[in-house]
Amino acid sequence: MRIAAYLPEAHRETRGRAWCIAVCAETKFTGGFMKWKLVVSLLAVMALSGVSAHAQDTPKVDIFAGYSYVRENPSTAGVGSFSLNGGSASIAYNANSWLSGVADFGGYHSGNILKTGADGTLSTYLFGPRVSYRHFGHITPFGEVLFGVAHASASIGGGTASDNAFAMTVGGGVDYKLTNRLAIRPVKVDYLMSRFSETGTGTNTQNNLRVSTGIVFRF
């Protein structure tokens, strides 16, 4: 039995309007909620697509090869600075878009150190982390801190000498992307610290400068 049939006309109208308002409100709420769900879903898809495209743009491995200039600064008083020229190469494994593990190797030479006729070579073997910022399109700036070993050898007047020491670099540079597989590194500047023994003074700190430029192969 329908109770509404025994209600006065005014009550039935009031109840009808209330029912209509409730249904309309529920319909509007449901429609609005569905629209919000659609918007949120679209935003999520766009965000995931952006992350996927960005991840694909980050190579797994960067291999650098190029020219390097080193300004050597001995700590011994009265011994001046001198220049070495050579090359360096590095391989970087990119764990993600911003963090990489780097292995860096270099060799630098001078045939006449401080005009003494001494022939000298410095080699470096360095490893450590690199942080890159890949949000400038073709340009990727980066910074790194590397630790390892330096080897120095010299010969003069038929005599030779060599030494190994702790070494580290703190520096960074910038890569410019030419294609998905090739980039150039216009400049990379490093503070190169070594801890060689200097004549008669024991172990000292050499505060050196290294500047490099070259090409980067991306895989």
C-alpha positions in Angstrom: 0.0 0.0 0.0 1.4 3.4 -0.9 1.4 5.7 2.0 1.8 8.7 -0.3 -1.7 8.2 -1.6 -3.2 9.1 1.8 -1.1 12.2 2.2 -2.8 15.6 1.7 -2.1 17.2 -1.7 0.2 19.8 -0.3 2.3 17.1 1.4 2.5 15.1 -1.8 3.7 18.1 -3.7 6.2 18.9 -1.1 7.5 15.4 -1.0 7.7 15.3 -4.8 9.7 18.5 -4.9 12.1 17.2 -2.3 12.5 13.9 -4.2 13.2 15.9 -7.4 15.8 18.1 -5.7 17.5 15.1 -4.2 17.6 13.2 -7.5 18.9 16.3 -9.4 21.5 17.0 -6.7 22.7 13.4 -6.9 22.8 13.6 -10.7 24.8 16.8 -10.7 27.2 15.4 -8.0 27.7 12.1 -9.9 28.2 14.0 -13.2 30.7 16.4 -11.6 32.5 13.5 -9.9 32.9 11.7 -13.2 34.2 14.8 -14.9 36.8 15.1 -12.2 37.8 11.5 -12.5 38.2 12.0 -16.3 40.4 15.1 -15.8 42.6 13.3 -13.2 43.0 10.3 -15.4 44.0 12.4 -18.4 46.5 14.3 -16.3 47.9 11.0 -15.0 48.3 9.7 -18.6 50.0 12.9 -19.7 52.4 12.8 -16.8 53.3 9.2 -17.3 53.8 9.9 -21.1 56.1 12.8 -20.2 58.1 10.6 -17.8 58.4 7.8 -20.3 59.5 10.2 -23.1 62.0 11.8 -20.8 63.4 8.4 -19.7 63.8 7.4 -23.3 65.7 10.6 -24.0 68.3 9.7 -21.3 71.1 7.5 -22.7 72.2 4.6 -20.7 75.9 5.2 -21.4 77.9 8.4 -22.3 81.5 8.0 -23.6 83.6 11.1 -23.8 87.0 11.6 -25.6 88.9 14.8 -26.1 91.7 17.2 -25.4 92.7 18.2 -21.9 95.0 21.0 -20.6 96.5 20.8 -17.1 98.1 23.6 -15.2 100.3 22.0 -12.6 101.0 23.9 -9.4 103.7 22.5 -7.2 103.7 23.4 -3.5 107.5 23.8 -3.1 108.4 27.4 -2.6 110.3 28.9 -5.6 109.1 26.2 -8.0 106.7 27.7 -10.6 103.6 26.4 -12.3 103.9 24.7 -15.6 101.5 23.3 -18.3 100.8 19.9 -19.6 98.8 18.9 -22.7 97.1 15.7 -23.5 93.8 13.9 -23.6 91.2 12.4 -21.4 88.4 9.9 -21.8 85.5 8.9 -19.6 82.6 6.5 -19.5 79.4 7.4 -17.5 76.7 4.9 -16.7 73.4 6.8 -16.2 71.4 5.2 -13.4 68.6 7.6 -14.1 68.0 11.0 -15.7 70.1 12.9 -13.1 72.6 10.4 -11.4 75.6 8.7 -13.1 78.6 6.7 -12.2 81.8 7.9 -13.9 85.2 6.4 -14.7 87.7 9.0 -16.0 91.2 8.4 -17.4 93.7 11.0 -18.6 97.3 11.4 -19.8 99.1 14.8 -19.9 102.7 15.5 -21.1 105.4 18.2 -21.2 108.7 17.7 -23.0 110.5 20.6 -21.3 109.2 21.3 -17.8 110.1 24.8 -16.6 112.7 24.9 -19.4 114.9 22.4 -17.5 114.8 19.8 -20.3 112.9 17.4 -18.0 110.3 15.3 -19.8 107.3 14.5 -17.7 104.0 12.7 -17.9 101.0 12.8 -15.5 98.3 10.1 -15.7 95.0 10.1 -13.7 92.5 7.3 -12.9 89.4 8.7 -11.3 86.0 7.3 -10.3 82.8 8.8 -8.7 79.3 10.2 -9.1 78.0 12.8 -11.6 74.8 14.8 -11.3 73.2 16.1 -14.5 70.3 18.5 -15.2 68.4 17.4 -18.4 65.7 20.0 -18.6 67.2 22.5 -21.0 66.5 20.7 -24.3 69.7 20.2 -26.1 71.9 21.5 -23.3 72.8 19.3 -20.3 75.0 20.9 -17.5 76.6 18.6 -15.0 78.8 18.4 -11.9 80.9 15.6 -10.5 83.3 14.6 -7.7 85.9 11.9 -8.6 88.5 10.1 -6.6 91.4 7.9 -7.5 95.1 7.8 -8.3 97.6 9.9 -10.2 100.9 8.6 -11.6 103.8 10.9 -12.4 106.9 10.0 -14.3 109.9 12.2 -15.4 113.2 11.8 -17.1 116.2 14.1 -17.3 119.8 13.5 -18.2 119.3 9.8 -18.5 117.7 9.4 -15.1 114.1 8.6 -14.5 111.7 8.8 -11.6 108.1 8.0 -11.0 105.5 8.2 -8.2 101.9 7.4 -7.4 99.6 9.6 -5.3 96.0 10.1 -4.2 94.1 12.4 -6.6 90.6 13.9 -6.8 88.7 16.3 -9.0 85.7 18.6 -8.3 84.2 20.3 -11.4 81.7 20.1 -14.1 80.8 21.1 -17.7 78.1 21.1 -20.3 77.1 18.9 -23.1 75.3 20.0 -26.2 73.2 17.4 -28.0 73.6 17.2 -31.7 71.7 13.9 -32.3 70.4 11.1 -30.1 73.8 9.4 -30.5 76.2 12.4 -30.5 76.9 15.5 -28.4 79.8 17.9 -28.0 81.3 19.0 -24.7 82.5 22.6 -25.4 84.1 22.9 -22.0 84.6 21.0 -18.7 86.6 22.6 -15.9 88.0 20.7 -12.9 89.9 21.5 -9.8 92.5 18.6 -9.9 94.1 17.9 -6.5 97.1 15.5 -6.1 99.3 14.5 -3.2 102.7 13.8 -4.6 106.0 14.0 -2.6 108.1 16.9 -3.7 111.8 17.1 -3.4 113.0 17.4 0.2 109.6 18.4 1.5 107.7 15.1 1.8 104.0 14.8 0.7 102.4 18.0 -0.4 99.1 19.0 -2.0 99.2 20.2 -5.6 96.2 22.4 -6.5 95.9 22.0 -10.2 93.5 23.0 -13.0 92.2 20.8 -15.7 90.2 22.1 -18.7 88.8 19.6 -21.3 86.8 19.7 -24.5 85.7 17.0 -26.9 82.9 14.8 -28.2 80.4 12.5 -26.4 79.0 9.3 -27.8 75.6 8.3 -26.4 74.2 4.8 -26.2 
